[in-house]
Amino acid sequence: MNTLAIVLIAAVCLVAAYAGYGRWLANKWGIDPAAKTPAVRLNDGKDYVPTNGWTVFSHQFSSIAGAGPVTGAIQAAAFGWLPVLLWVLIGGIFFGAVTDFGALYASVKNDGKSMGMLIEKYIGKAGRKLFLLFCWLFCGIVIAAFADMVAGTFNAYGSDGALVEAATTNGAAGMVSIMFMLFAVVFGFVQKKFNFSGWKEAVCGIVFLALSFAVGASFPLVLGKAAWSYITFVYIFFAAVLPMWMLKQPRDYMTTFMFIGMIGGAAIGLLVAHPTMNLPVFTGFTNEKLGTMFPILFVTVACGAVSGFHSLVSSGTSSKTVENEKDMLKVGYGAMVLESLLAVLALCVAGAAAAADGTPAAGTPFQIFSRGVAGFFEMFGVPVYAATVFMTMCVSALALTSLDAVARIGRMSFQELFSVDDMEHAEGWRKLLCNTYFSTFVTLAFGFLLTQIGYANIWPLFGSANQLLSALVLVTLCVFLKVTGRSNKMLFPPLVIMLCVTFTALVQRVLAMVKAIRTAAAVGIPAGETTWGAVFIANGLQLIIGVLLIVLGISIVVTSVKSYKASEQNSEKATA
């Protein structure tokens, strides 16, 4: 099948869903453009900052459009491109966008409270503590998976210690990333002083973006994976503690232009070249490498269809910057359907890169996507080096924008886990654990430990935890909508399906880890190949986290169901 036809079908479905189902939800729940949002009422210049709707959209999209839509869609294509396409469209429209919009909506209507605080209000304190612990564990998994991806993308050395063929390109992309961060801070101060908006803000962002590429491409920084890992963690530490306007918002705004270029290049390339989708339509319900389609397809394609992480961004940062309720639809629902389109583009690029007999292209999903889109840019006369550096930076930025958001959210979750109402008179140990810098250090240390597993090993655990998180958010939204007298029936189908999918996937993952450890114990480990310590890190740590996620998930669901039954219809005013 022609890839252009696939993209057009997907684009029509997603645009129609935004204009139809998205607006229907907004009307059903109620949007009040005259209401003062938390960003306006609680403006503190740090977390609560009234921001232009399109800038908030840029932040939301840049934060949620991580490695998931590219990696998940291409990995799951082992089952065939049609199942992936159907899940991305159905999931994105009726699962993911609804969850993201619902989380943003509930948070804005509750003083910009994070999902943990919303759970305390609607589920109870016990539910809040359980959820925050679950959320913190999940953030550690995301940090580990994406930080390992970024460090691997910029790495200039092979396993033998020799420079790889793409060493200069990788080093240039890494240097572009560093300059990107520095110019983002400059952009933040410029924006704060002059308060640019519209075309002035756009021109300023594009100029700093161009400067970042000019400097980075001219002065490649050739380093190994370990060095890039340290640099990545230093960056996300600052991203987690600095005010939003100083680093996170300007970087996301600049990144959005880069993503527009990437998505535009992929879309125009498919339009002009309209290559054939070489991947098979359907390969069967069982894949030798991945396992059974249920539940693996639904947890492998996470961010492109539905993602619990998105709701943490919606309620953790975006809800505190929305200056008008009318912006919530494009920020919550719109950013998600655009990410679904990105997943479809990634699927088509992978399909075009596959051999005529259906054999997938070699390399990681990032490499396949990067090479494919870079090839489209070369068709338009862009030099090979420039195209490759640009796409290497783009795919790493997909992970980096999620990394800085999840580091901040993980820090906030850790703080909320130990905070009390009267922190001024709290115990010394509690003040230490709630300290911004200490909580950030602990969160990143946990994530760094998990990077030793490697993203390929931790990705299945990430997918399962991510989808379970979305189900837990849906439970909370059901209670919120019930007590405020709003319709919640549209949430029940995705809630039930995601609970079945995620618990099945987590149980399968735990059993796989048990089997791997038992096999390693029964078979002698060849000298020099690995050690029992490596076996424990790769499997034992995942086993512990997997069991914790299952126990926490079941506890939260049980607590939430009890709260839902006990809650009274319309017990809060619908204007809340």
C-alpha positions as a printed NumPy array, in Angstrom:
array([[  0.   ,   0.   ,   0.   ],
       [  1.146,   3.569,  -0.652],
       [  2.398,   5.319,   2.498],
       [  0.862,   8.606,   1.358],
       [ -2.616,   7.065,   1.467],
       [ -1.983,   5.819,   5.009],
       [ -0.864,   9.266,   6.203],
       [ -3.817,  11.016,   4.567],
       [ -6.33 ,   8.586,   6.08 ],
       [ -4.753,   9.042,   9.511],
       [ -4.663,  12.852,   9.2  ],
       [ -8.322,  13.027,   8.188],
       [ -9.365,  10.769,  11.09 ],
       [ -7.361,  12.747,  13.651],
       [ -8.461,  16.195,  12.465],
       [-12.088,  15.055,  12.37 ],
       [-11.738,  13.633,  15.883],
       [-10.36 ,  16.926,  17.207],
       [-13.087,  18.978,  15.551],
       [-15.831,  16.525,  16.464],
       [-15.158,  14.352,  19.506],
       [-12.765,  16.795,  21.163],
       [-15.184,  19.715,  20.921],
       [-18.02 ,  17.468,  22.052],
       [-16.074,  16.612,  25.202],
       [-15.31 ,  20.298,  25.821],
       [-19.002,  21.171,  25.501],
       [-20.078,  18.167,  27.569],
       [-17.768,  19.006,  30.467],
       [-17.959,  22.789,  30.13 ],
       [-15.357,  25.403,  29.218],
       [-15.571,  28.91 ,  30.692],
       [-13.372,  31.44 ,  28.824],
       [-14.266,  34.097,  31.415],
       [-13.026,  32.061,  34.392],
       [ -9.706,  32.967,  35.997],
       [ -7.354,  29.999,  35.633],
       [ -4.921,  28.904,  38.38 ],
       [ -2.05 ,  30.442,  36.373],
       [ -3.728,  33.841,  36.669],
       [ -5.007,  33.548,  40.25 ],
       [ -1.92 ,  31.893,  41.75 ],
       [  0.802,  33.476,  39.614],
       [  4.108,  32.956,  41.471],
       [  6.512,  33.495,  38.584],
       [  7.946,  30.002,  38.966],
       [  5.43 ,  27.171,  38.461],
       [  2.224,  29.191,  38.054],
       [  2.901,  31.413,  35.05 ],
       [  0.116,  32.721,  32.735],
       [  1.255,  31.769,  29.25 ],
       [  0.018,  32.156,  25.686],
       [ -2.073,  29.17 ,  24.58 ],
       [  0.197,  28.189,  21.695],
       [  3.256,  28.363,  23.927],
       [  1.55 ,  26.01 ,  26.388],
       [  0.644,  23.776,  23.449],
       [  4.33 ,  23.786,  22.446],
       [  5.332,  22.807,  25.975],
       [  2.706,  20.056,  26.155],
       [  3.529,  18.571,  22.764],
       [  7.295,  18.814,  23.24 ],
       [  7.027,  17.155,  26.662],
       [  4.744,  14.278,  25.648],
       [  6.221,  13.63 ,  22.185],
       [  9.098,  11.621,  23.572],
       [ 10.683,   8.481,  22.226],
       [  7.42 ,   6.568,  22.529],
       [  5.613,   7.386,  19.265],
       [  8.712,   6.558,  17.208],
       [ 10.115,   3.62 ,  19.156],
       [  6.784,   2.002,  20.011],
       [  5.239,   2.208,  16.543],
       [  8.328,   0.823,  14.797],
       [  8.885,  -1.976,  17.328],
       [  5.243,  -3.074,  17.273],
       [  5.277,  -3.186,  13.445],
       [  6.596,  -6.722,  13.939],
       [  2.889,  -7.646,  14.168],
       [  2.224,  -5.823,  10.885],
       [  1.515,  -2.194,  10.06 ],
       [ -2.289,  -2.466,  10.117],
       [ -2.667,  -3.433,  13.826],
       [ -0.304,  -0.596,  14.773],
       [ -2.203,   1.931,  12.634],
       [ -5.577,   0.89 ,  14.049],
       [ -4.381,   1.061,  17.656],
       [ -2.709,   4.452,  17.134],
       [ -5.895,   5.94 ,  15.657],
       [ -8.436,   4.321,  17.977],
       [ -6.215,   4.687,  21.023],
       [ -5.203,   8.258,  20.243],
       [ -8.745,   9.472,  19.625],
       [-10.733,   7.62 ,  22.305],
       [ -8.082,   6.735,  24.907],
       [ -5.022,   9.004,  24.927],
       [ -6.495,  12.369,  23.953],
       [ -9.433,  11.896,  26.326],
       [ -7.09 ,  11.051,  29.222],
       [ -4.755,  13.987,  28.522],
       [ -7.599,  16.467,  28.111],
       [ -9.401,  15.091,  31.162],
       [ -6.3  ,  15.35 ,  33.377],
       [ -5.648,  18.93 ,  32.253],
       [ -9.308,  19.855,  32.704],
       [ -9.568,  18.367,  36.213],
       [ -6.328,  20.046,  37.301],
       [ -7.296,  23.495,  35.989],
       [-10.64 ,  23.182,  37.758],
       [ -8.769,  22.356,  40.993],
       [ -6.194,  25.147,  41.315],
       [ -3.673,  23.424,  39.067],
       [ -3.219,  20.535,  41.477],
       [ -1.116,  17.603,  40.321],
       [ -2.669,  14.204,  39.817],
       [ -1.442,  13.056,  43.238],
       [ -3.227,  15.918,  44.977],
       [ -6.368,  15.3  ,  42.915],
       [ -6.343,  11.692,  44.052],
       [ -6.115,  12.822,  47.674],
       [ -9.165,  15.022,  47.163],
       [-11.311,  12.52 ,  45.278],
       [ -9.935,   9.139,  46.363],
       [ -8.381,   9.783,  49.778],
       [ -5.01 ,  10.228,  51.472],
       [ -4.15 ,   6.529,  51.28 ],
       [ -4.825,   6.554,  47.543],
       [ -2.667,   9.634,  47.166],
       [  0.315,   8.08 ,  48.939],
       [  0.03 ,   4.877,  46.893],
       [ -0.284,   6.818,  43.657],
       [  2.652,   9.116,  44.415],
       [  4.881,   6.13 ,  45.158],
       [  3.716,   4.491,  41.914],
       [  4.296,   7.749,  40.066],
       [  7.801,   8.165,  41.486],
       [  8.771,   4.612,  40.514],
       [  7.389,   5.209,  37.047],
       [  9.335,   8.461,  36.678],
       [ 12.52 ,   6.614,  37.566],
       [ 11.808,   4.067,  34.82 ],
       [ 11.166,   6.831,  32.261],
       [ 14.339,   8.671,  33.255],
       [ 16.359,   5.483,  32.887],
       [ 14.907,   4.496,  29.502],
       [ 15.123,   7.922,  27.867],
       [ 18.483,   8.956,  29.379],
       [ 20.01 ,   5.739,  28.078],
       [ 18.551,   6.476,  24.624],
       [ 19.992,   9.999,  24.576],
       [ 23.452,   8.919,  25.725],
       [ 23.446,   6.126,  23.147],
       [ 22.408,   8.525,  20.379],
       [ 25.319,  10.914,  21.022],
       [ 27.857,   8.159,  21.733],
       [ 30.856,   8.257,  19.395],
       [ 32.454,   4.935,  20.348],
       [ 31.629,   1.315,  19.631],
       [ 31.801,  -1.597,  22.055],
       [ 35.413,  -2.18 ,  20.965],
       [ 36.408,   1.344,  21.98 ],
       [ 36.954,   2.546,  18.41 ],
       [ 35.232,   5.546,  16.874],
       [ 32.047,   4.629,  15.032],
       [ 31.367,   5.81 ,  11.483],
       [ 28.858,   8.41 ,  12.678],
       [ 31.094,   9.739,  15.487],
       [ 31.284,  13.279,  14.1  ],
       [ 27.552,  13.421,  13.371],
       [ 26.676,  12.138,  16.833],
       [ 29.109,  14.562,  18.452],
       [ 27.692,  17.453,  16.471],
       [ 24.133,  16.548,  17.498],
       [ 25.269,  16.371,  21.12 ],
       [ 26.904,  19.783,  20.906],
       [ 23.76 ,  21.194,  19.295],
       [ 21.817,  19.879,  22.298],
       [ 24.14 ,  21.62 ,  24.742],
       [ 23.937,  24.911,  22.841],
       [ 20.19 ,  24.441,  22.65 ],
       [ 20.006,  24.341,  26.45 ],
       [ 22.241,  27.414,  26.861],
       [ 20.347,  29.48 ,  24.288],
       [ 17.069,  28.392,  25.886],
       [ 18.156,  30.098,  29.113],
       [ 19.101,  33.244,  27.163],
       [ 15.738,  33.081,  25.373],
       [ 13.986,  32.741,  28.73 ],
       [ 15.584,  35.914,  30.114],
       [ 14.922,  37.82 ,  26.876],
       [ 11.297,  36.73 ,  26.916],
       [ 10.879,  37.667,  30.577],
       [ 12.348,  41.141,  30.045],
       [ 10.616,  42.057,  26.768],
       [  7.582,  39.718,  26.93 ],
       [  7.598,  38.989,  23.192],
       [  4.538,  37.372,  21.664],
       [  3.321,  36.344,  18.23 ],
       [  5.8  ,  36.749,  15.364],
       [  8.414,  38.424,  17.585],
       [  8.545,  35.424,  19.907],
       [  8.659,  33.051,  16.929],
       [ 11.499,  34.936,  15.23 ],
       [ 13.482,  35.062,  18.47 ],
       [ 13.03 ,  31.318,  19.014],
       [ 14.002,  30.459,  15.431],
       [ 17.119,  32.663,  15.611],
       [ 18.331,  30.916,  18.789],
       [ 17.487,  27.558,  17.196],
       [ 19.574,  28.408,  14.125],
       [ 22.478,  29.606,  16.302],
       [ 22.4  ,  26.34 ,  18.239],
       [ 22.746,  24.331,  15.026],
       [ 25.414,  26.614,  13.597],
       [ 27.647,  26.334,  16.668],
       [ 26.942,  22.653,  17.331],
       [ 27.525,  21.502,  13.753],
       [ 30.793,  23.467,  13.566],
       [ 32.224,  22.195,  16.851],
       [ 31.303,  18.512,  17.372],
       [ 31.814,  17.163,  20.88 ],
       [ 33.084,  13.583,  20.47 ],
       [ 32.476,  11.706,  23.73 ],
       [ 31.59 ,   8.218,  24.927],
       [ 28.23 ,   7.034,  26.22 ],
       [ 29.189,   7.368,  29.906],
       [ 30.208,  11.011,  29.488],
       [ 26.985,  11.839,  27.649],
       [ 25.015,  10.086,  30.364],
       [ 26.575,  12.361,  33.008],
       [ 25.889,  15.457,  30.902],
       [ 22.277,  14.373,  30.408],
       [ 21.709,  13.95 ,  34.144],
       [ 23.308,  17.321,  34.926],
       [ 20.94 ,  18.955,  32.436],
       [ 17.783,  17.326,  33.761],
       [ 18.817,  18.239,  37.323],
       [ 18.754,  21.929,  36.39 ],
       [ 15.56 ,  21.448,  34.354],
       [ 13.898,  19.986,  37.442],
       [ 14.811,  22.809,  39.82 ],
       [ 14.903,  26.003,  37.731],
       [ 11.759,  28.115,  37.203],
       [  9.676,  27.064,  34.193],
       [ 10.241,  30.36 ,  32.343],
       [ 14.019,  30.135,  32.632],
       [ 14.702,  26.828,  30.852],
       [ 11.782,  24.447,  30.322],
       [  9.303,  26.717,  28.532],
       [ 11.766,  28.422,  26.146],
       [ 13.419,  25.108,  25.317],
       [ 10.069,  23.485,  24.571],
       [  9.073,  26.453,  22.428],
       [ 12.283,  26.215,  20.389],
       [ 11.975,  22.44 ,  20.178],
       [  8.508,  22.728,  18.691],
       [  9.905,  24.516,  15.613],
       [ 12.435,  21.726,  15.24 ],
       [  9.693,  19.119,  15.533],
       [  7.632,  21.004,  12.95 ],
       [ 10.616,  20.774,  10.605],
       [ 11.012,  17.069,  11.32 ],
       [  7.311,  16.256,  10.91 ],
       [  7.081,  18.527,   7.869],
       [ 10.11 ,  16.858,   6.295],
       [  8.631,  13.412,   6.863],
       [  5.2  ,  14.431,   5.598],
       [  6.466,  16.272,   2.501],
       [  8.932,  13.479,   1.787],
       [  6.142,  10.921,   1.867],
       [  3.997,  13.234,  -0.267],
       [  6.675,  13.726,  -2.939],
       [  8.231,  10.264,  -2.933],
       [  5.068,   8.415,  -1.783],
       [  7.038,   5.185,  -1.266],
       [  5.388,   1.819,  -0.849],
       [  4.667,   0.428,   2.606],
       [  6.967,  -2.584,   2.454],
       [  6.21 ,  -3.92 ,   5.925],
       [  3.647,  -6.757,   5.968],
       [  0.025,  -5.87 ,   6.693],
       [ -0.337,  -8.506,   9.417],
       [  2.082, -11.195,  10.595],
       [ -0.061, -13.048,  13.119],
       [ -1.15 , -12.833,  16.722],
       [  2.177, -14.178,  18.013],
       [  5.639, -12.829,  17.349],
       [  8.696, -14.856,  18.262],
       [ 10.559, -11.844,  19.633],
       [  7.787,  -9.75 ,  21.202],
       [  5.232, -12.36 ,  22.282],
       [  1.454, -12.304,  21.89 ],
       [ -0.352,  -9.342,  20.327],
       [ -2.487,  -9.036,  23.435],
       [ -1.21 ,  -7.347,  25.513],
       [  2.174,  -6.58 ,  23.924],
       [  0.928,  -4.417,  21.045],
       [ -0.998,  -2.175,  23.438],
       [  1.907,  -1.555,  25.803],
       [  4.603,  -1.313,  23.114],
       [  2.707,   1.433,  21.277],
       [  2.283,   3.629,  24.335],
       [  2.777,   7.349,  23.772],
       [  1.35 ,   7.323,  20.249],
       [ -1.964,   5.89 ,  21.46 ],
       [ -2.351,   6.43 ,  25.211],
       [  0.132,   7.307,  27.943],
       [ -0.197,   7.866,  31.662],
       [  2.917,  10.03 ,  31.551],
       [  0.998,  12.605,  29.504],
       [ -1.468,  13.14 ,  32.335],
       [  1.422,  13.944,  34.673],
       [  2.512,  16.681,  32.279],
       [ -1.079,  17.931,  31.868],
       [ -1.659,  18.192,  35.619],
       [  1.922,  18.81 ,  36.712],
       [  3.077,  21.692,  34.523],
       [  0.655,  22.645,  31.717],
       [ -2.333,  23.232,  34.019],
       [ -0.286,  25.801,  35.934],
       [  0.44 ,  27.853,  32.805],
       [ -2.882,  27.842,  30.891],
       [ -4.092,  31.454,  30.963],
       [ -7.541,  30.803,  29.468],
       [ -9.787,  27.737,  29.687],
       [-10.5  ,  27.893,  25.954],
       [ -6.874,  26.811,  25.376],
       [ -7.384,  23.501,  27.177],
       [ -8.82 ,  21.702,  24.144],
       [ -5.847,  22.334,  21.879],
       [ -3.349,  21.757,  24.692],
       [ -4.923,  18.572,  26.088],
       [ -6.665,  16.942,  23.128],
       [ -4.809,  18.626,  20.255],
       [ -1.258,  17.827,  21.367],
       [ -2.168,  14.137,  21.726],
       [ -3.699,  13.732,  18.257],
       [ -0.638,  15.458,  16.772],
       [  1.529,  12.908,  18.554],
       [ -0.613,  10.124,  17.089],
       [  0.115,  11.562,  13.652],
       [  3.836,  11.48 ,  14.493],
       [  3.491,   7.769,  15.326],
       [  1.822,   7.156,  11.949],
       [  4.627,   9.035,  10.17 ],
       [  7.23 ,   6.949,  12.021],
       [  5.415,   3.773,  10.986],
       [  5.346,   4.884,   7.325],
       [  9.024,   5.903,   7.337],
       [  9.918,   2.466,   8.724],
       [  7.696,   0.854,   6.097],
       [  9.415,   2.774,   3.314],
       [ 12.853,   1.817,   4.688],
       [ 12.019,  -1.901,   4.798],
       [ 13.135,  -4.226,   2.016],
       [ 10.722,  -5.12 ,  -0.78 ],
       [ 10.255,  -8.596,   0.745],
       [  9.076,  -7.059,   4.046],
       [ 12.347,  -7.425,   5.952],
       [ 12.617,  -4.485,   8.407],
       [ 15.51 ,  -2.057,   8.066],
       [ 18.501,  -2.669,  10.305],
       [ 19.147,  -0.559,  13.383],
       [ 17.246,   0.803,  16.35 ],
       [ 13.852,   2.492,  15.781],
       [ 15.54 ,   5.866,  16.301],
       [ 18.174,   5.082,  13.671],
       [ 15.59 ,   3.834,  11.168],
       [ 13.436,   6.937,  11.568],
       [ 16.41 ,   9.311,  11.558],
       [ 17.954,   7.824,   8.405],
       [ 14.594,   7.735,   6.635],
       [ 13.67 ,  11.39 ,   7.221],
       [ 17.251,  12.545,   6.608],
       [ 16.961,  10.849,   3.214],
       [ 13.861,  12.925,   2.466],
       [ 15.743,  16.137,   3.325],
       [ 18.569,  15.093,   1.001],
       [ 15.99 ,  14.788,  -1.799],
       [ 15.334,  18.507,  -1.401],
       [ 19.02 ,  19.422,  -1.681],
       [ 19.916,  19.576,   2.018],
       [ 23.573,  18.481,   2.511],
       [ 23.928,  14.969,   3.918],
       [ 25.86 ,  16.129,   7.003],
       [ 23.345,  18.851,   7.861],
       [ 20.367,  16.533,   7.326],
       [ 21.9  ,  13.774,   9.453],
       [ 22.88 ,  16.123,  12.299],
       [ 19.421,  17.706,  12.258],
       [ 17.617,  14.36 ,  12.44 ],
       [ 19.978,  12.934,  15.075],
       [ 19.262,  16.003,  17.188],
       [ 15.518,  15.706,  16.535],
       [ 15.228,  12.097,  17.658],
       [ 17.324,  12.791,  20.754],
       [ 15.186,  15.873,  21.471],
       [ 12.142,  13.603,  21.481],
       [ 13.628,  11.907,  24.521],
       [ 15.179,  15.022,  26.08 ],
       [ 11.919,  16.971,  26.165],
       [ 10.266,  14.108,  28.034],
       [ 13.292,  13.714,  30.282],
       [ 13.271,  17.263,  31.618],
       [  9.512,  17.093,  32.174],
       [  9.58 ,  13.743,  33.961],
       [ 12.538,  14.781,  36.125],
       [ 10.512,  17.75 ,  37.352],
       [  7.398,  15.617,  37.849],
       [  9.381,  12.916,  39.654],
       [ 10.854,  15.528,  41.982],
       [  7.41 ,  16.946,  42.709],
       [  5.988,  13.464,  43.332],
       [  8.773,  12.702,  45.819],
       [  8.143,  15.981,  47.624],
       [  4.372,  15.442,  47.744],
       [  4.9  ,  11.915,  49.052],
       [  6.467,  13.24 ,  52.259],
       [  4.882,  16.669,  52.559],
       [  2.294,  17.676,  55.165],
       [ -0.006,  20.692,  55.357],
       [  2.133,  22.515,  57.921],
       [  5.637,  22.154,  56.487],
       [  6.89 ,  25.135,  58.51 ],
       [  6.657,  23.105,  61.717],
       [  7.407,  19.689,  60.156],
       [ 10.183,  17.386,  61.393],
       [ 13.712,  17.98 ,  60.136],
       [ 13.852,  14.743,  58.14 ],
       [ 10.604,  15.615,  56.391],
       [ 11.91 ,  19.055,  55.432],
       [ 15.054,  17.432,  54.038],
       [ 13.108,  14.927,  51.923],
       [ 10.878,  17.736,  50.625],
       [ 13.808,  19.977,  49.795],
       [ 13.767,  20.701,  46.056],
       [ 17.431,  19.897,  45.485],
       [ 17.549,  16.81 ,  47.705],
       [ 14.363,  15.308,  46.239],
       [ 15.692,  15.925,  42.727],
       [ 19.004,  14.253,  43.571],
       [ 17.282,  11.158,  45.012],
       [ 14.957,  10.873,  42.004],
       [ 17.781,  11.163,  39.491],
       [ 20.   ,   8.769,  41.464],
       [ 17.256,   6.14 ,  41.253],
       [ 16.906,   6.762,  37.514],
       [ 20.687,   6.557,  37.027],
       [ 20.77 ,   3.194,  38.773],
       [ 18.124,   1.883,  36.399],
       [ 20.102,   3.051,  33.348],
       [ 22.46 ,   0.149,  34.045],
       [ 19.713,  -2.133,  32.737],
       [ 19.649,  -0.446,  29.326],
       [ 16.588,   0.942,  27.549],
       [ 15.961,  -2.218,  25.485],
       [ 15.468,  -4.249,  28.67 ],
       [ 13.484,  -1.651,  30.569],
       [ 11.202,  -0.559,  27.699],
       [  8.606,  -3.361,  28.214],
       [  8.404,  -2.431,  31.906],
       [  8.054,   1.227,  30.955],
       [  5.194,   0.446,  28.566],
       [  3.279,  -1.614,  31.106],
       [  3.718,   0.92 ,  33.917],
       [  2.865,   3.78 ,  31.577],
       [ -0.424,   2.242,  30.466],
       [ -1.36 ,   1.24 ,  34.008],
       [ -0.763,   4.832,  35.051],
       [ -3.255,   5.965,  32.405],
       [ -5.845,   3.556,  33.822],
       [ -5.301,   4.899,  37.347],
       [ -5.744,   8.455,  36.072],
       [ -8.98 ,   7.446,  34.325],
       [-10.323,   6.057,  37.622],
       [ -9.663,   9.397,  39.31 ],
       [-11.267,  11.318,  36.454],
       [-14.366,   9.127,  36.749],
       [-14.76 ,  10.174,  40.392],
       [-14.055,  13.851,  39.618],
       [-16.643,  13.962,  36.839],
       [-19.202,  12.128,  38.956],
       [-19.023,  14.403,  41.985],
       [-19.043,  17.537,  39.825],
       [-22.132,  16.387,  37.947],
       [-20.397,  15.877,  34.615],
       [-20.721,  12.927,  32.255],
       [-18.092,  10.203,  32.744],
       [-19.503,   7.283,  30.738],
       [-17.036,   7.812,  27.886],
       [-14.182,   6.91 ,  30.281],
       [-15.363,   3.423,  31.238],
       [-14.417,   1.531,  28.017],
       [-10.793,   2.78 ,  27.938],
       [-10.53 ,   2.277,  31.714],
       [-11.578,  -1.385,  31.641],
       [ -9.497,  -2.192,  28.555],
       [ -6.333,  -0.588,  29.917],
       [ -6.656,  -2.331,  33.278],
       [ -6.905,  -5.707,  31.519],
       [ -4.002,  -4.907,  29.193],
       [ -1.595,  -3.563,  31.791],
       [ -2.054,  -6.107,  34.549],
       [ -1.698,  -8.917,  31.998],
       [  1.498,  -7.349,  30.637],
       [  2.986,  -6.786,  34.102],
       [  2.271, -10.348,  35.186],
       [  3.873, -11.636,  31.98 ],
       [  6.91 ,  -9.445,  32.603],
       [  7.309, -10.639,  36.184],
       [  7.064, -14.283,  35.105],
       [  9.65 , -13.643,  32.38 ],
       [ 12.066, -12.169,  34.92 ],
       [ 11.569, -15.112,  37.285],
       [ 12.259, -17.512,  34.412],
       [ 15.398, -15.588,  33.385],
       [ 16.799, -15.67 ,  36.923],
       [ 16.005, -19.374,  37.33 ],
       [ 17.66 , -20.15 ,  33.996],
       [ 20.775, -18.213,  34.969],
       [ 20.913, -20.098,  38.27 ],
       [ 20.57 , -23.483,  36.571],
       [ 23.097, -22.865,  33.798],
       [ 26.713, -22.014,  34.463],
       [ 27.638, -18.503,  33.4  ],
       [ 30.631, -18.634,  31.012],
       [ 33.671, -16.863,  32.423],
       [ 34.025, -13.293,  31.269],
       [ 30.561, -13.047,  29.698],
       [ 28.596, -11.694,  32.609],
       [ 28.266, -11.947,  36.367],
       [ 25.529, -12.67 ,  38.854],
       [ 25.535,  -8.962,  39.654],
       [ 24.701,  -8.188,  36.041],
       [ 21.963, -10.827,  36.058],
       [ 20.404,  -9.247,  39.139],
       [ 20.56 ,  -5.724,  37.72 ],
       [ 19.055,  -6.777,  34.407],
       [ 16.371,  -9.064,  35.806],
       [ 16.166,  -8.931,  39.593],
       [ 15.694,  -5.176,  39.767],
       [ 12.996,  -5.338,  37.103],
       [ 11.336,  -8.168,  39.009],
       [ 11.222,  -6.128,  42.229],
       [  9.849,  -3.052,  40.459],
       [  7.344,  -5.147,  38.504],
       [  5.944,  -6.717,  41.668],
       [  5.781,  -3.301,  43.363],
       [  3.878,  -1.857,  40.404],
       [  1.363,  -4.708,  40.459],
       [  0.777,  -4.417,  44.215],
       [  0.498,  -0.631,  44.08 ],
       [ -1.75 ,  -0.769,  41.032],
       [ -4.174,  -3.238,  42.597],
       [ -4.226,  -1.263,  45.852],
       [ -4.983,   2.001,  44.059],
       [ -7.716,   0.423,  41.915],
       [ -9.426,  -1.141,  44.949],
       [ -9.224,   2.118,  46.91 ],
       [-10.501,   4.087,  43.91 ],
       [-13.452,   1.775,  43.244],
       [-14.514,   2.068,  46.896],
       [-14.265,   5.855,  46.696],
       [-16.236,   5.919,  43.462],
       [-19.07 ,   3.892,  44.988],
       [-19.079,   6.063,  48.114],
       [-18.977,   9.379,  46.252],
       [-22.243,  11.211,  45.696],
       [-23.403,  12.369,  42.291],
       [-23.113,  16.155,  41.87 ],
       [-21.837,  16.63 ,  45.447],
       [-19.622,  19.453,  44.144],
       [-20.853,  22.308,  42.005],
       [-20.346,  21.661,  38.299],
       [-18.566,  24.989,  38.073],
       [-15.722,  23.677,  40.23 ]])
